[in-house]
Amino acid sequence: MQKRRLRKTPHGEEMAETEIRLLKKLNHPNVIRLYDFIRNDEKQKLYLFIDLCVVSLQDMLDANEQ
């Protein structure tokens, strides 16, 4: 997530960080877990630490259709 894209939206950076903090509290088996995030102001980036998902959502949906 690049900061310059968020900066084009009014209050984009603040809204993104609020959403990230809420997602960090979420614990559900069907949602990829967010463990932490780091904001690097110098590089204008947010780094998210999440679970690795080895299949795509489309692959999972296709498998459930069969």
Secondary structure by P-SEA (a helix, b strand, c coil): ccaaaaaaccaaaaaaaaaaaaaaacccccccccccccccccccbbbbbbccccccaaaaaaaaac
